[in-house]
């Protein structure tokens, strides 16, 4: 697999791209490992989202070594891109319009794997093309209005104009953290996990990276990555881990403080 110039331009312009059946050859293994990564004590009852962080680090760390992940990261972010963690989920109900980040300088993206067939009427990811662009009025208007669509436009969130990305297991969706996205009308046990990547930060912006990594304290993490991900890393994978590993030393103390006041880690 090699991304074409047209695919790269599509992603840059619209903020997302779909790769049909890109991981069909590893689907059986992926579903098995997904199921067994969730601990027996963390049973999903459908009442709210169930989330495990970090996720692929535990049983699927070799996914980060897959040439297809390497190509997506290298083509869209540069060859020395950073792995920024992962999350595994059983989703329940609607997810309202939001951005996963607000990154004006460094590009962050998410690779999403859905393990159930979903469409626009059944919990599919919806994106507003081009809304990842922070430098235009369109993006600013969306930031102010999508969460109050009934007030500004007289419609509920499910009717905001968007592209619904229908998927079947084996597909991979890639989208910019800055893009507005949501899902509606899904059932109470949609299986999905993500891999997060970003451009490598320049030396003068390391504090910005550290500030970003601080957000993982809501999951009560002592390190950004799981032990298996770090301890089994070949040289090629370590290139994508090293900058984060060198700058997450403050995370354990932040997580310890959260444990004192919170009843459980965040669910997303």
C-alpha positions in Angstrom: 0.0 0.0 0.0 1.2 3.5 -0.9 -1.0 6.6 -0.6 -1.4 8.4 -3.9 -1.0 12.1 -4.3 -4.8 12.3 -4.9 -5.5 10.5 -1.6 -3.1 12.8 0.3 -4.7 15.9 -1.3 -8.2 14.6 -0.4 -7.2 14.2 3.2 -5.6 17.7 3.4 -8.6 19.3 1.7 -11.5 17.5 3.5 -9.9 16.3 6.7 -10.8 12.6 6.4 -10.4 9.5 4.2 -11.8 6.0 4.1 -9.8 2.9 3.2 -12.3 0.1 2.4 -11.2 -3.3 3.6 -7.7 -2.2 4.3 -7.4 -4.6 7.3 -9.7 -7.4 6.1 -6.8 -9.8 6.2 -6.2 -9.3 9.9 -9.9 -8.9 10.9 -10.2 -12.3 12.7 -7.2 -11.6 14.8 -8.2 -8.0 15.5 -11.7 -9.0 16.7 -10.2 -11.8 19.0 -7.7 -9.4 20.5 -10.3 -6.6 20.9 -12.6 -8.9 22.9 -9.9 -10.2 25.1 -8.3 -6.8 25.9 -11.4 -5.8 27.9 -11.0 -7.2 31.5 -13.7 -9.5 32.8 -14.4 -6.9 35.6 -15.2 -4.2 32.9 -18.4 -5.7 31.5 -20.3 -3.4 29.2 -23.9 -3.1 30.3 -25.0 -0.7 27.6 -25.9 2.1 29.9 -22.9 4.2 29.0 -19.7 4.1 27.0 -17.1 1.6 28.1 -13.5 2.6 27.4 -10.1 1.1 27.8 -6.9 3.3 27.6 -4.3 2.5 26.4 -5.7 -0.2 24.1 -3.6 -1.7 21.4 -0.6 -1.4 23.7 -1.8 -4.5 25.6 -2.4 -7.2 23.0 -2.2 -5.5 19.6 1.0 -3.5 19.8 2.3 -5.0 16.6 -0.4 -3.1 14.7 1.8 -0.1 15.0 4.5 -2.0 13.1 2.1 -2.8 10.2 3.3 -1.3 6.9 -0.2 0.1 6.3 -0.1 2.1 9.6 3.4 3.1 8.8 2.4 4.4 5.4 -0.6 6.3 6.6 1.5 8.0 9.3 4.5 8.7 7.1 2.5 10.0 4.1 0.2 12.3 6.1 2.5 13.3 9.0 6.1 12.6 8.1 8.3 9.6 8.6 9.1 10.4 12.2 5.5 10.7 13.3 4.5 10.1 17.0 2.3 7.4 18.3 0.0 9.2 20.7 -2.0 6.3 22.3 -5.1 4.4 21.6 -8.5 3.6 23.0 -10.9 0.7 22.8 -14.6 1.2 23.1 -18.1 -0.2 23.3 -20.2 2.9 22.4 -23.7 3.6 23.5 -26.2 5.9 21.9 -25.4 9.3 20.4 -22.1 11.2 20.3 -22.8 14.9 19.8 -20.8 17.2 17.5 -17.3 17.9 18.7 -13.6 18.2 17.7 -11.1 15.8 19.3 -8.5 18.7 19.4 -7.7 22.2 18.4 -4.2 21.9 16.9 -3.2 25.0 14.8 0.4 23.9 14.2 0.9 20.2 14.4 -1.4 17.7 12.6 -3.0 15.1 14.8 -5.0 12.2 13.2 -7.0 9.2 14.3 -7.3 5.9 12.6 -10.6 4.3 13.6 -11.5 0.6 13.3 -15.2 -0.3 13.6 -15.9 -4.0 14.2 -19.6 -3.9 13.4 -21.4 -2.9 10.2 -22.8 0.6 10.7 -24.4 3.2 8.4 -25.9 6.7 8.7 -29.0 5.3 10.3 -27.1 3.1 12.7 -24.3 5.0 14.5 -21.9 5.7 11.7 -19.3 8.4 12.1 -20.4 11.7 10.5 -18.0 14.3 9.5 -18.3 17.9 8.2 -15.8 18.0 5.3 -13.3 20.8 5.6 -14.2 21.7 9.2 -10.6 20.8 10.3 -9.4 24.1 8.9 -9.0 26.4 11.9 -8.0 29.4 9.8 -11.3 30.1 8.1 -14.7 31.5 9.2 -16.5 28.3 8.4 -14.6 26.4 11.1 -15.2 29.2 13.6 -18.9 29.3 12.9 -19.1 25.6 13.4 -17.3 25.8 16.7 -19.9 28.3 18.0 -23.0 26.7 16.6 -22.9 22.9 16.2 -23.5 22.3 19.9 -26.6 24.6 19.7 -27.9 23.6 16.2 -31.5 23.8 17.4 -31.0 27.4 18.5 -29.0 28.6 15.5 -30.4 26.6 12.7 -33.7 25.1 14.0 -32.5 21.5 13.6 -31.2 18.8 15.9 -27.7 17.5 15.8 -28.6 14.5 13.6 -29.7 16.8 10.8 -26.6 19.0 10.6 -25.3 18.6 7.0 -22.5 16.0 7.0 -21.1 12.9 5.3 -22.0 9.6 7.0 -19.1 7.2 6.6 -20.7 3.8 6.3 -18.3 1.0 7.3 -18.1 -2.8 7.4 -15.5 -4.6 9.6 -12.1 -4.4 7.9 -12.4 -0.8 6.8 -10.2 1.9 8.3 -11.3 5.5 8.7 -8.7 8.3 9.1 -9.6 11.8 10.2 -8.0 14.9 11.5 -8.5 15.6 15.2 -9.7 19.1 14.3 -12.6 17.9 12.2 -16.2 18.2 13.5 -17.7 14.7 13.9 -20.5 12.9 15.6 -22.6 9.7 15.5 -26.4 9.2 15.9 -29.0 6.5 16.3 -26.5 3.8 17.2 -27.2 0.8 19.4 -25.8 0.2 22.9 -22.8 -1.9 22.0 -20.9 -0.6 19.0 -17.3 -1.9 19.0 -14.6 0.5 17.9 -11.0 1.3 18.6 -8.6 4.0 17.5 -4.9 4.7 17.0 -3.8 8.3 17.4 -0.8 9.7 15.6 0.7 13.2 15.2 3.5 15.1 13.6 6.7 15.2 15.6 7.0 18.3 17.7 9.9 20.7 17.2 12.2 21.3 20.1 10.8 24.8 20.9 7.3 23.4 21.3 8.1 20.5 23.7 6.2 22.2 26.5 3.1 22.2 24.3 3.6 18.4 23.8 3.9 17.9 27.6 0.8 20.0 28.1 -1.1 17.8 25.7 0.2 14.6 27.3 -1.1 15.9 30.7 -4.6 15.2 29.4 -4.1 11.5 29.7 -4.2 11.9 33.5 -8.0 11.7 33.2 -7.4 8.0 32.5 -5.2 7.6 35.6 -2.2 6.6 33.5 1.3 6.7 34.9 2.9 6.5 31.4 1.4 7.4 28.1 2.0 3.8 26.7 1.5 0.3 28.1 4.4 -1.8 29.1 4.1 -4.3 26.3 4.1 -1.5 23.7 7.3 -0.1 25.1 9.1 -3.3 26.1 8.6 -5.2 22.8 9.3 -2.2 20.5 11.7 -2.9 17.6 13.7 0.0 16.3 11.1 1.0 13.8 8.4 1.3 16.4 10.6 3.1 18.9 11.0 6.0 16.5 7.3 6.6 16.9 7.4 6.2 20.7 10.6 8.0 21.8 9.5 11.7 21.8 6.4 10.9 24.0 8.4 8.6 26.3 10.9 11.3 26.9 8.3 13.8 27.9 5.6 12.0 29.9 7.5 11.9 33.3 5.0 14.3 34.9 2.0 12.1 34.1 2.1 9.8 37.1 1.9 12.7 39.6 -1.1 14.2 37.8 -2.9 10.9 37.7 -2.2 10.4 41.4 -3.9 13.7 42.2 -7.0 12.7 40.2 -7.3 9.4 42.0 -7.8 11.3 45.2 -10.9 13.1 44.0 -12.4 11.0 41.2 -14.4 7.7 41.6 -13.2 6.2 38.3 -11.0 7.0 35.2 -12.6 8.9 32.4 -14.7 7.0 29.8 -13.5 8.9 26.8 
